[in-house]
Amino acid sequence: MADELVLTTGIAQHGAGRLPSVDVDSFNVELKDEDGFLGDRASKGAFRDILDGWRKPLRRTGEDPFGDEPSEKIAKKTLDAMLVGDDTEASAVVHSAIEDFAQELAYVTRRFLKTKAWAKTERIVVGGGFRDSRLGELAIARADIILKSEGFKGDMRPIRFHPDEAALIGALHLAPSWIFEAHDSILAVDIGGTNIRCGVVETRWKKAKDLSKACVWKSDLWRHADDEPTREGAVKRLTKMLKELIAAADTEGLKLAPFIGIACPGVIKEDGSIEKGAQNLPGNWESSKFNLPASLVEGIPAIGEHDTAILMHNDGVVQGLSEVPFMQDVERWGVLTIGTGLGNARFTNRRKEGNGKDRDSTDNGKKKAKENNKEGRQNDKE
């Protein structure tokens, strides 16, 4: 894999603990209690289970405002509308579910904050699809209030960018800054258990060197869960999507960098293989014989006149990186992503020359992240 590592990156290691702007203190930590993984208590499915629990007594009396519709099938927009609708009982059910979920989110967050990896966290951003709703925003705000009432000195807030775009924009922060001097855009990929999204991300580096004004110029979505492709079929489709975006960027006159940033579920190893956590992807992505970055470089060996460089990291990490420009007033911060599970990552801003911070960063980097991840995987039964 050593040759593939050089071939696919040429700039840094996949899943790196040290990135241009931050040290990744931990990611994909799996905390447990006697009931199983804590993240399952604050997932998309957990909210639906809570909602269903509040509907049960109404079903018995035939007064369920949602009728026979299964809780997991009710759209977020429908629930948002009921929050402010005329049906007070329906509104009360949704508000009750939000309150219970917020309590669970606060509990899980509190457990993260007690770990060594998350010590001294000053701010937490919450991303994932659940955040893209009024009920999600209310649950996050309520969890923030609960944590503050218990003495948390920081704050919890929704991620700034739309969840569909946050990981694409976050991929910019995987790239070294010299890439931006000669190019105005990059390719980014966000891989999930249901969808694969690719995009061309404009850096707008000349307007804001901290990348705070970056935006997705064009994106393409493939709902692979509907097609149930093989692993090789998924890579082929992904390669085709990227080639189409390269052609579109060329037609538009964008100066596309020879770089692809990838957000992918699981624990990403230095050579671009996946140690674990990719069970929801099509086929076996954790096989020692499979390497996504190497497969993509084979299909897209060059972008423009330069060899293609690819850097892949955990999807929670990359989504969190979109917040880097807006976290400069704190030193240690984390991200939680509410989806099928609860993604997580904790960051420490790297000291930049002249910023006045005096921090010993020698204990950061990949070794520290591995130690913290190992700690988090232990069965903590506090």
C-alpha positions in Angstrom: 0.0 0.0 0.0 3.0 2.3 0.4 3.1 3.0 -3.4 -0.6 3.7 -3.4 -0.3 6.1 -0.5 2.2 8.3 -2.5 0.2 7.9 -5.6 -3.2 9.0 -4.2 -2.0 11.9 -1.9 1.5 13.2 -2.4 0.6 15.8 0.2 -0.5 14.1 3.5 -1.8 10.8 4.9 -5.4 9.7 4.7 -7.3 10.0 8.0 -4.5 12.3 9.2 -4.5 13.5 12.8 -2.8 16.8 11.8 -4.5 18.9 9.1 -3.6 22.4 7.8 -5.8 24.3 10.4 -6.5 21.8 13.1 -5.4 18.8 15.0 -8.0 16.0 15.0 -8.0 14.9 18.7 -10.5 12.1 18.1 -13.1 10.9 15.7 -15.6 8.1 15.4 -15.4 7.5 19.1 -17.8 4.7 20.2 -19.0 5.1 23.7 -21.1 2.4 25.4 -23.2 1.8 28.4 -25.2 -1.2 29.6 -27.7 -0.6 26.8 -25.2 -0.5 23.9 -23.7 2.3 21.9 -24.6 5.7 23.3 -24.8 7.2 19.8 -27.9 5.1 19.1 -29.7 7.2 21.7 -29.3 10.4 19.7 -29.7 9.2 16.1 -32.3 9.9 13.5 -33.9 6.5 14.3 -33.9 7.4 18.0 -36.0 10.5 17.4 -38.5 8.4 15.4 -38.8 5.8 18.2 -39.4 8.6 20.7 -42.1 10.1 18.4 -43.7 6.7 18.1 -43.7 6.3 21.9 -45.7 9.5 22.3 -48.2 8.4 19.6 -49.0 5.0 21.2 -51.4 6.2 23.9 -53.3 8.2 21.3 -53.5 5.2 19.0 -55.3 3.3 21.7 -58.0 5.8 21.9 -58.2 6.3 18.1 -57.0 9.9 18.4 -53.5 9.7 16.8 -53.3 12.9 14.7 -50.9 11.2 12.3 -53.3 8.4 11.6 -51.8 5.1 10.4 -48.6 6.6 8.9 -45.5 4.9 10.4 -43.4 7.3 12.4 -40.3 6.6 10.3 -42.2 7.6 7.1 -43.4 11.0 8.3 -41.4 13.7 6.5 -39.5 16.3 8.5 -41.4 19.1 6.7 -44.7 17.6 7.9 -43.5 17.5 11.5 -42.2 21.1 11.1 -45.6 22.2 9.9 -47.3 20.6 12.8 -45.2 22.5 15.3 -47.0 25.7 14.3 -50.2 24.2 12.9 -53.8 24.5 14.2 -53.8 20.9 15.5 -52.7 21.5 19.1 -52.6 17.8 20.0 -50.3 17.0 17.0 -48.1 20.0 17.9 -47.9 18.8 21.5 -46.8 15.3 20.4 -44.0 16.7 18.3 -42.9 19.1 21.0 -42.9 16.2 23.5 -40.7 14.2 21.2 -38.3 17.1 20.7 -38.0 17.5 24.5 -37.2 13.8 25.1 -34.7 13.7 22.2 -33.0 16.9 23.5 -32.6 15.2 26.9 -31.0 12.2 25.2 -28.7 14.4 23.1 -27.7 16.3 26.2 -27.0 13.1 28.0 -24.8 11.7 25.2 -23.0 15.0 24.8 -22.3 15.1 28.6 -20.7 11.6 28.3 -18.5 12.8 25.4 -17.4 15.8 27.5 -16.3 13.5 30.3 -13.8 11.7 28.1 -10.1 12.7 27.8 -10.6 13.2 24.0 -13.3 15.9 24.6 -11.8 17.6 27.7 -12.0 21.4 27.7 -14.3 21.5 24.7 -15.5 25.1 24.3 -18.1 24.7 21.5 -20.0 21.9 19.8 -21.6 22.1 16.3 -24.3 19.7 15.3 -24.7 18.6 11.7 -26.3 15.7 9.8 -29.7 15.5 8.1 -31.6 15.9 11.3 -30.3 19.4 11.7 -32.0 20.4 8.5 -35.4 21.0 10.1 -37.1 23.2 12.6 -37.6 20.3 15.0 -33.8 19.6 14.7 -32.9 23.2 15.5 -35.2 23.2 18.5 -33.8 19.9 19.8 -30.3 21.3 19.5 -31.2 24.6 21.2 -33.0 22.7 24.0 -30.0 20.4 24.5 -27.7 23.5 24.7 -29.9 25.0 27.4 -29.9 21.7 29.4 -26.1 21.5 29.2 -25.7 25.1 30.3 -28.0 24.5 33.2 -25.7 21.7 34.3 -22.6 23.9 34.1 -21.3 23.5 30.6 -19.4 26.7 29.9 -19.4 26.4 26.1 -22.3 26.3 23.7 -24.0 24.0 21.2 -25.2 25.2 17.9 -26.4 23.9 14.5 -23.7 23.6 11.8 -23.6 26.7 9.6 -23.7 25.2 6.2 -26.6 23.1 4.8 -26.0 19.5 5.8 -26.0 18.5 2.1 -23.0 20.9 1.5 -21.1 21.0 4.8 -18.9 17.9 4.0 -18.2 19.1 0.5 -17.1 22.5 1.8 -15.2 20.9 4.6 -13.1 19.0 2.1 -11.3 22.3 1.3 -9.7 22.1 4.7 -8.1 18.8 3.9 -6.0 20.5 1.2 -2.8 22.5 1.7 -3.2 26.2 1.2 -0.7 26.4 -1.7 -3.3 24.6 -3.8 -5.6 27.6 -3.6 -3.0 30.1 -5.0 -3.3 28.8 -8.5 -6.8 27.3 -8.5 -10.2 28.5 -7.6 -12.1 25.2 -7.0 -11.7 21.6 -6.0 -13.7 18.3 -6.4 -15.3 17.0 -3.2 -17.1 13.7 -2.4 -19.5 13.0 0.5 -20.2 9.3 0.9 -23.0 8.0 3.0 -25.0 4.9 3.6 -27.8 6.0 1.4 -26.3 8.7 -0.9 -23.1 9.6 -2.6 -22.8 13.4 -3.4 -20.1 14.9 -5.5 -19.5 18.6 -6.0 -17.3 21.3 -7.3 -16.5 23.7 -4.5 -15.4 27.2 -5.2 -12.8 28.4 -2.7 -13.4 32.2 -3.2 -9.9 32.4 -1.6 -9.3 35.8 -3.0 -12.3 37.1 -1.1 -11.6 35.3 2.1 -8.3 33.4 2.7 -9.9 31.6 5.6 -12.3 30.0 3.1 -15.3 31.4 5.0 -16.9 32.4 1.7 -16.5 29.1 0.0 -19.6 27.6 -1.7 -20.7 24.6 -3.7 -20.8 25.7 -7.4 -22.4 22.5 -8.7 -23.2 19.1 -7.2 -24.6 15.7 -8.2 -26.4 13.2 -6.0 -26.8 9.5 -6.5 -29.0 7.6 -4.1 -27.1 4.3 -4.3 -29.3 2.6 -1.7 -32.1 2.5 -4.3 -29.9 0.8 -6.9 -28.0 -1.6 -4.6 -24.9 -1.7 -6.7 -21.8 -3.8 -6.3 -18.7 -2.1 -4.8 -17.1 -2.0 -8.2 -20.3 -0.6 -9.7 -20.4 2.1 -7.1 -16.8 3.1 -7.8 -17.5 3.2 -11.5 -20.6 5.4 -11.0 -18.6 7.7 -8.7 -15.8 8.0 -11.2 -18.3 8.9 -14.0 -19.9 11.6 -11.7 -16.5 13.1 -11.1 -15.5 13.1 -14.7 -18.8 14.9 -15.6 -18.1 17.6 -13.0 -14.6 18.0 -14.3 -16.0 18.6 -17.8 -18.6 21.1 -16.5 -15.9 23.0 -14.6 -13.7 23.2 -17.7 -16.6 24.5 -19.8 -17.4 27.1 -17.2 -13.7 28.2 -17.1 -13.0 27.3 -13.5 -9.4 26.6 -12.5 -10.0 23.2 -11.0 -7.2 22.0 -8.7 -5.9 18.4 -9.3 -7.3 17.5 -5.9 -10.2 15.4 -4.6 -11.3 15.6 -1.0 -13.4 12.7 0.2 -15.6 12.3 3.3 -16.3 8.6 4.0 -17.8 6.8 7.0 -15.6 4.7 9.2 -12.0 4.7 10.6 -9.8 5.8 7.7 -6.3 4.3 7.7 -3.1 6.1 6.4 -3.1 4.2 3.1 -6.7 5.0 2.3 -8.2 1.7 3.4 -11.1 1.6 5.9 -10.5 -0.2 9.1 -14.2 -0.4 10.2 -17.5 1.6 10.1 -18.3 1.2 6.4 -20.9 -1.5 6.8 -23.7 0.5 5.3 -21.8 1.1 2.0 -22.4 -1.1 -1.1 -20.2 -4.2 -0.9 -17.3 -4.8 1.4 -15.3 -1.5 1.7 -13.3 -2.8 4.6 -11.6 -5.5 2.5 -7.8 -5.4 2.5 -8.0 -5.7 -1.3 -10.0 -2.5 -1.7 -8.7 1.1 -1.6 -11.1 3.8 -2.8 -8.5 6.6 -3.4 -6.3 4.2 -5.4 -9.4 3.1 -7.5 -10.3 6.7 -8.2 -6.8 7.7 -9.2 -6.8 4.7 -11.6 -10.0 6.1 -13.2 -9.0 9.8 -13.0 -5.2 9.8 -13.2 -5.0 13.5 -14.0 -7.0 16.7 -13.6 -5.9 19.3 -16.2 -2.2 19.0 -16.6 -1.4 17.6 -13.2 -1.6 14.2 -11.5 -4.6 13.7 -9.3 -4.1 13.9 -5.6 -6.8 12.5 -3.3 -7.2 12.8 0.5 -9.9 10.9 2.4 -11.0 11.3 6.0 -13.9 10.3 8.2 -17.2 12.0 7.2 -17.9 13.5 10.6 -14.4 15.1 10.6 -14.9 16.5 7.1 -18.3 17.9 7.9 -16.9 19.5 11.0 -14.1 21.1 9.1 -16.5 23.4 7.3 -16.7 25.3 10.6 -13.0 26.0 10.8 -13.3 29.7 9.7 -15.9 30.3 12.4 -14.1 28.7 15.3 -11.2 31.0 15.6 -12.5 32.5 18.8 -12.1 29.2 20.6 -9.3 26.7 20.8 -11.0 23.3 21.3 -14.3 22.4 19.7 -16.2 19.4 18.4 -18.9 18.2 16.0 -21.7 15.7 16.4 -23.6 14.6 13.2 -27.0 13.2 13.7 -27.8 10.6 11.0 -28.2 6.8 11.0 -25.8 6.9 13.9 -24.1 9.7 15.8 -20.9 10.8 14.1 -18.4 12.7 16.2 -15.0 14.5 16.0 -13.1 16.8 18.3 -10.6 19.4 17.1 -7.9 21.7 18.5 -7.1 24.7 16.4 -3.5 24.8 15.4 -1.4 27.7 16.6 -0.6 30.1 13.8 2.3 32.5 13.9 1.5 35.8 15.5 -1.9 34.7 16.9 -0.7 35.0 20.5 -1.6 31.5 21.6 0.9 29.6 23.6 0.0 25.9 23.3 2.2 22.8 23.3 0.9 20.9 20.3 3.5 18.0 20.5 1.0 15.6 22.0 -1.5 16.1 19.2 -1.7 14.4 15.8 -2.5 10.9 14.8 -1.0 9.2 17.9 -3.2 11.3 20.2 -6.3 10.6 18.1 -5.7 6.9 18.1 -5.3 6.9 21.9 -8.4 8.9 22.4 -10.4 6.7 20.0 -9.2 3.6 21.9 -10.3 5.2 25.2 -13.7 6.0 23.8 -14.3 2.5 22.6 -14.0 1.1 26.1 -17.2 0.1 27.8 -17.7 3.2 30.0 -20.4 2.4 32.6 -20.5 5.5 34.6 
